[in-house]
Amino acid sequence: MKAKKILAIIFLIFAAFLIVKFFSVKTEQILPHIILNTQLKNPGPERKPRSSFIISKKKQNVTGLSKPSQRNTENVSKQVYYDNNTTNSNTYQKDKLNIQKPSEKVVYLTIDDGPSPETPKILEILDKEKIKASFFVVGYNCIKYPNFLKQISQKGHLIGNHSYSHSYKFIYKSFKNFVEDFNRAEYVIYKITGKKPKYYRFPGGSLNRVSPQIKEFLDKNRITYIDWNAITGDSAKNHEKLTYKEIIKITFSTAKNKNEIVLLMHDSPVKKNVIEALSYIIKEFKKQGYVFETVDKMSKPLQFKIKAASSN
């Protein structure tokens, strides 16, 4: 009888764990929709009108490679942590003058998936507002738009690796695939800019089937991965239907009450609505007393839930 009771208790605990896990995932997926349905006091302003690859020396186009999937399912994780112990935290051991004081209100604007035909518009806004951003670029797009990648680098913005293919099915299928994709992106970015990225953003974030072996690989190569704690909503389903007001609501609702904000947005022709709202977003954060910095100025890397392999 005692054995049966013990087994029953174990079963109940396991069932409860599965239920909590299920609802946690569901909550993350519907977060943008919850925000949009919440009545905020300040909804924002009205919208104002307005394989192998070969790099050809001449056209710098890719040959022998089909276009990868550009699936996006990023959301704000309910739990983030600042890693104190990982090997890659050595990347942050910089001159104290280059690191933000903990008391300061800082926004780290991170822009994924580019470069794209929209990159010049983003760079123009950043120039006008006199701020620097962190661009996590996709290797395949770097080959398509090498001049835009060069512009990002020449203007002093930080460039991070966001994979070569952005294909979830390929990247996370095996450790070998991840390394192959990672190295290919690193090589392309280096060939175009002359710089090797020291920062990485996992497609979908570090909770998306990222194995301890993959994290250990990044640690050993002194690559720091960065997640986020605020979103613009441009990775949600039907993101192209978001209005100017809705983008503002999502951005400032997910950033609310945070002194250190890592804001996620995307550089893509199908996400022009967010780019149109970018200038207002930057101005509003400045009014609230925030300064803008690149992720290399963070005192500690912001990463989702689970610690990097080297700190386990």
Order of alpha helices (4+ residues) and beta strands (2+ residues): alpha-beta-beta-alpha-beta-alpha-alpha-beta-alpha-alpha-beta-alpha-beta-beta-alpha-beta-alpha-beta-beta
